[in-house]
Amino acid sequence: TTEIYTRSIVGSVRCVQETVSTQSTWDLIMSQLGELVLLIGDFHIPQRCIDLPEIFKDMLVPTKMQYVLCTGNIGNKETKEWLETLAANKNSAVFVRGDCDELPDLPETKTIKIGEFTIGLVHGHQAIPWGDLEALAAIQRELDCDILVSGHTHQNKINAYDGKYFINPGSVTGAFSTITNDVIPSFILMAIQGNQAVLYVYEIIDGKQKVTQTKFSKNGTEVQKDMPEDKKVEPVPEEKKSEEQSAQILFECLLTVSYTHL
């Protein structure tokens, strides 16, 4: 009998990986999750931070997400190359230039279509005042996107404004910022199916991981709620467990913990 315990800690990664035993199970899970998009940025490695927090680094495993959208200020070539391994393929890792980036060939902005959403990507220092919704909305209108993903402030936020969505994944390393003294390490994982999006915001507060969930639809309304820290999914006996049942159990597990635990 395979027991699945859902925890917002590193052990869940191994648990889920061990339970996915066949390609058909994997395909069933992916069909329910939709397109997985990692929103991440403001590393500042090694200028301000040596590395990601260990909790995050252990969670973010290669090729389990369809897309990686990075808001810039990566820091070094090695970090960029690591990010490229997280996406399903190298071309699905999308980057923009931050105000501190010295890496060559990074664009100022990018747009990408995922599901029914057009997503714009920009570092965010171009919006003045920094983090101001109206200033960001001007960039959103210029890029003609439904969702604008930006960084720079090192503060994660999800806002609906004038019928569009504005997402900031914060700083994944918790790097120093001149904007705020209270920087919480964070990133966001977004699952898109058609015109629906579910976002999981991961933060490290007082050494512990916190996960919150936000749901919204294209031109719809956002709903946010706290994710439970612990949940046990009861095991199904092997003799009664079909591929579809296995996929459903794992799906429930991942909803509680993290899509990145695949």
Secondary structure, 3 states (H helix, E strand, C coil): CCCEEEECCCHHHHHHHHHCCCHHHHHHHHHHHCEEEEEECCCCCCCCCCCCCHHHHHHCCCCCECEEEECCCCCCHHHHHHHHHHECCHHHEEECCCCCCCCCCCCCEEEEEECCEEEEEECCCCCCCCCCHHHHHHHHHHHCCCEEECCCCCCCEEEEECCEEEEECCCCCCCCCCCCCCCCCEEEEEEEECCEEEEEEEEEECCEEEEEEEEEECCCCCEEEECCCEEEECCCCHHHCCHHHHHHHHHHHHHHCCHHHC
